[in-house]
Amino acid sequence: MEFQEVVRRRRMVRSFEDRPIPADLVRRILANAPRAPSAGYSQGFSFIVFDGKPEVARFWEVTDPERRSGWSDLYNAPLVVVPCSEKDAYIDRYARPDKGWTDRSETHWPVPYWDIDTAMAAMVVLLTAVDLGLGALFFGIFRTTEFKQAFGVPERVTPIGAIAVGWPRATDRPSPSLKIVGRRPRTEVIHRGRWEQRG
Ligand SMILES: Cc1cc2nc3c(=O)[nH]c(=O)nc-3n(C[C@H](O)[C@H](O)[C@H](O)COP(=O)(O)O)c2cc1C
């Protein structure tokens, strides 16, 4: 698919067909995810993959046992990818001689690059899904403690959310938030050279 088309088509999908994803497509998604940029090449991201019905069912049992999302066909998604960030990878990387932050202080970072890089990797997953004709939803994991415990995630690792991937149902509709808040006009979002110069 042409890149502009991928960007244009990308939106969150919450209703999936009950249909598996061929292994080669799963492989492509997982091969692309770590190609995200990362500060200092720290690559402090990792991905916990739930592939196929039994694994995905286990994911939901732990994160949403009562299936409260309100999207019944979300649970059909045959693939869930949980991008995780690791702050220590950045602290370690930036303590190396070429960076020199040997005090290992967290105050150097203007924003948490570990979460940023992991979110960039999540975006690669979302765009790859679209490129393959699939759909995906990034959503919050609200039972993070239970998730980490159930799946053996070390204390230092933070799941930033989860991505459900699958075949979109023809009846899937854009995010309900879109109707409530609408898409902000470009003139509001783009500032040219100075904050007050919009457009
Ligand atoms: C950090 C983040 C968390 C989100 N969490 C949820 C969520 O928990 N449940 C959900 O249905 N959508 C979630 N979304 C999807 C947003 O609702 C969606 O991206 C937004 O409404 C814009 O719609 P679009 O992505 O379809 O263009 C999340 C998106 C992001 C970026």
The ligand as an ORCA input file, in Angstrom:
! r2SCAN-3c Opt
* xyz 0 1
  C      -2.381      6.347     24.518
  C      -3.696      5.919     23.918
  C      -4.591      5.206     24.699
  C      -5.796      4.791     24.153
  N      -6.628      4.028     24.917
  C      -7.772      3.574     24.384
  C      -8.595      2.688     25.130
  O      -8.262      2.311     26.268
  N      -9.738      2.257     24.560
  C     -10.095      2.644     23.292
  O     -11.155      2.217     22.825
  N      -9.316      3.461     22.542
  C      -8.174      3.918     23.047
  N      -7.344      4.721     22.291
  C      -7.737      5.076     20.933
  C      -8.233      6.514     20.821
  O      -9.547      6.583     21.311
  C      -8.164      6.943     19.365
  O      -6.839      6.892     18.926
  C      -8.704      8.356     19.164
  O     -10.079      8.420     19.456
  C      -8.478      8.840     17.735
  O      -9.097      7.951     16.827
  P      -8.295      7.161     15.680
  O      -7.037      6.642     16.282
  O      -9.252      6.089     15.261
  O      -8.000      8.145     14.597
  C      -6.128      5.127     22.810
  C      -5.212      5.825     22.031
  C      -3.999      6.204     22.561
  C      -3.030      6.944     21.671
*
